[in-house]
């Protein structure tokens, strides 16, 4: 159970923050940058949800994803160690599998792509494209952390970020399909 009764603590005023293990790290460390990008992704999903109130497919999906993103943040905030005195919250392979199933479900109704898709269309699709781009940044940072600190990131955490950005892409196409279709790139079209 989380209980926050004081929002500011001044503990980060020196440019450091604490991980779930209590370890102090610089706020510009790759781990904190990755966690920040996950948080930004979650905020963008919240913006996308402004357009899903009557959507009985995407609304519950995005609601669950917002909770999963907090799980991912908790996973990233707890470095892997055999010395942990508590059971850390980790992304599980079944969360990745759920995303794959949802991607397949949404993609089943879509026409094959004939060009690259521009991040445009409906307000929902555009917000999902921004969620995708933000999630890709989080994924790059998670991959960088995994490279900098081998074993520091669970494979499922990296897989989740990769599949989530794919889901946002397909969900944006799905949202646009209900209202005119994708906005396609026309190579050299504005010359």
C-alpha positions as CSV (number, residue, x, y, z in Angstrom):
1,X,0.0,0.0,0.0
2,X,1.3,3.4,-0.9
3,X,0.8,6.3,1.5
4,X,1.9,9.8,0.6
5,X,1.1,12.4,3.1
6,X,3.8,14.9,2.1
7,X,4.6,15.6,-1.5
8,X,7.8,17.5,-1.2
9,X,10.6,16.1,0.8
10,X,13.6,18.1,-0.4
11,X,15.5,14.9,-0.7
12,X,16.0,15.4,-4.4
13,X,17.3,19.0,-4.2
14,X,20.9,17.8,-4.6
15,X,20.2,16.2,-8.0
16,X,19.8,12.6,-6.7
17,X,16.8,10.4,-6.0
18,X,16.3,7.0,-4.3
19,X,15.5,3.7,-6.0
20,X,13.1,1.3,-4.4
21,X,16.1,-0.3,-2.7
22,X,17.0,2.9,-1.0
23,X,20.1,3.4,-3.2
24,X,20.9,7.0,-4.2
25,X,21.3,7.6,-7.9
26,X,21.8,10.7,-10.0
27,X,18.6,12.0,-11.6
28,X,20.3,12.0,-15.0
29,X,21.2,8.3,-14.7
30,X,19.9,6.1,-17.5
31,X,17.7,4.2,-15.1
32,X,15.9,7.4,-14.0
33,X,15.8,8.7,-17.6
34,X,14.1,5.4,-18.6
35,X,11.6,5.7,-15.7
36,X,10.9,9.3,-16.6
37,X,10.1,8.3,-20.3
38,X,7.8,5.6,-19.0
39,X,6.0,8.2,-16.9
40,X,5.7,10.5,-19.9
41,X,4.3,7.6,-21.9
42,X,1.7,7.1,-19.2
43,X,0.8,10.8,-19.3
44,X,0.3,10.6,-23.0
45,X,-2.0,7.5,-22.6
46,X,-4.0,9.6,-20.2
47,X,-4.4,12.3,-22.9
48,X,-5.4,9.6,-25.4
49,X,-8.1,8.3,-23.0
50,X,-9.8,11.7,-23.2
51,X,-11.1,10.5,-26.6
52,X,-12.0,6.9,-25.6
53,X,-15.0,7.5,-23.2
54,X,-17.5,5.7,-25.6
55,X,-14.9,3.2,-27.0
56,X,-15.5,-0.1,-25.3
57,X,-12.4,-1.7,-26.9
58,X,-9.6,0.9,-26.4
59,X,-10.8,2.5,-23.1
60,X,-10.4,-0.6,-20.9
61,X,-7.2,-1.5,-22.8
62,X,-5.6,1.9,-22.2
63,X,-6.8,1.9,-18.6
64,X,-5.0,-1.4,-17.9
65,X,-1.9,-0.2,-19.8
66,X,-1.7,2.9,-17.5
67,X,-1.5,0.5,-14.5
68,X,1.0,-1.7,-16.3
69,X,3.2,1.4,-16.9
70,X,3.3,1.9,-13.2
71,X,4.3,-1.7,-12.8
72,X,7.1,-1.1,-15.4
73,X,8.2,2.0,-13.5
74,X,8.4,-0.1,-10.3
75,X,10.3,-2.8,-12.1
76,X,12.8,-0.2,-13.4
77,X,13.1,1.4,-9.9
78,X,14.2,-1.9,-8.4
79,X,17.6,-3.1,-9.7
80,X,17.9,-6.9,-9.9
81,X,19.8,-8.2,-6.9
82,X,19.8,-11.5,-4.9
83,X,20.1,-9.3,-1.8
84,X,16.6,-7.8,-2.0
85,X,14.7,-8.2,1.3
86,X,11.3,-7.9,-0.5
87,X,9.6,-9.3,-3.5
88,X,10.0,-6.7,-6.2
89,X,7.1,-5.9,-8.6
90,X,8.2,-7.1,-12.1
91,X,6.7,-7.0,-15.5
92,X,5.6,-10.6,-16.3
93,X,5.7,-12.4,-19.6
94,X,1.9,-12.8,-19.5
95,X,1.6,-8.9,-19.7
96,X,3.7,-9.0,-22.9
97,X,1.5,-11.8,-24.2
98,X,-1.7,-9.8,-23.5
99,X,-0.3,-6.9,-25.6
100,X,0.5,-9.3,-28.4
101,X,-3.1,-10.7,-28.3
102,X,-4.5,-7.2,-28.3
103,X,-2.3,-6.2,-31.2
104,X,-3.5,-9.2,-33.2
105,X,-7.1,-8.5,-32.4
106,X,-6.9,-4.8,-33.5
107,X,-4.8,-5.6,-36.5
108,X,-7.3,-8.3,-37.8
109,X,-9.7,-5.6,-39.0
110,X,-7.1,-3.4,-40.7
111,X,-6.1,-3.4,-44.4
112,X,-2.4,-4.1,-45.0
113,X,-0.2,-1.0,-45.2
114,X,0.7,0.3,-48.7
115,X,2.9,3.2,-47.4
116,X,4.2,4.6,-44.1
117,X,1.6,6.1,-41.9
118,X,1.8,9.8,-40.8
119,X,1.1,10.5,-37.2
120,X,-2.2,12.2,-38.0
121,X,-5.9,11.6,-38.3
122,X,-8.3,11.7,-35.4
123,X,-7.4,13.3,-32.1
124,X,-7.3,9.8,-30.6
125,X,-5.1,8.4,-33.3
126,X,-2.7,11.3,-33.0
127,X,-2.5,11.0,-29.2
128,X,-1.7,7.3,-29.7
129,X,1.0,8.1,-32.2
130,X,2.6,10.5,-29.6
131,X,2.2,7.7,-27.0
132,X,4.0,5.4,-29.5
133,X,6.9,7.8,-30.1
134,X,7.3,8.5,-26.3
135,X,7.2,4.8,-25.6
136,X,9.9,4.2,-28.2
137,X,12.1,6.6,-26.3
138,X,11.4,4.7,-23.1
139,X,12.3,1.5,-24.9
140,X,15.6,2.9,-26.2
141,X,16.5,4.0,-22.7
142,X,15.5,0.7,-21.2
143,X,17.7,-1.1,-23.8
144,X,20.6,1.3,-23.0
145,X,20.2,0.6,-19.3
146,X,20.2,-3.2,-20.1
147,X,23.5,-2.7,-22.1
148,X,25.1,-0.5,-19.5
149,X,24.2,-2.8,-16.6
150,X,23.9,-6.3,-17.8
151,X,21.1,-8.1,-15.9
152,X,19.8,-4.8,-14.6
153,X,16.6,-5.0,-16.6
154,X,14.3,-8.0,-16.8
155,X,13.8,-9.3,-20.4
156,X,10.0,-8.9,-19.9
157,X,10.4,-5.2,-19.1
158,X,12.2,-4.6,-22.4
159,X,9.8,-6.8,-24.3
160,X,6.8,-5.0,-22.8
161,X,8.1,-1.6,-23.9
162,X,8.7,-2.9,-27.4
163,X,5.2,-4.5,-27.8
164,X,3.5,-1.5,-26.2
165,X,4.8,0.8,-28.9
166,X,3.6,-1.6,-31.5
167,X,0.2,-1.7,-29.8
168,X,0.0,2.1,-29.9
169,X,0.8,2.1,-33.6
170,X,-1.9,-0.5,-34.4
171,X,-4.4,1.2,-32.1
172,X,-3.8,4.5,-33.9
173,X,-4.5,2.8,-37.2
174,X,-7.6,1.1,-35.7
175,X,-8.9,4.5,-34.4
176,X,-8.4,6.1,-37.8
177,X,-10.0,3.2,-39.6
178,X,-13.3,4.1,-37.8
179,X,-13.1,7.7,-39.2
180,X,-11.7,7.8,-42.7
181,X,-8.5,5.7,-42.5
182,X,-4.8,6.2,-42.2
183,X,-3.1,9.4,-43.3
184,X,-0.4,7.9,-45.6
185,X,3.0,9.3,-46.4
186,X,3.4,10.2,-50.1
187,X,7.1,10.2,-50.9
188,X,8.1,13.4,-52.5
189,X,4.4,14.5,-52.4
190,X,5.1,18.0,-51.4
191,X,7.9,18.9,-53.7
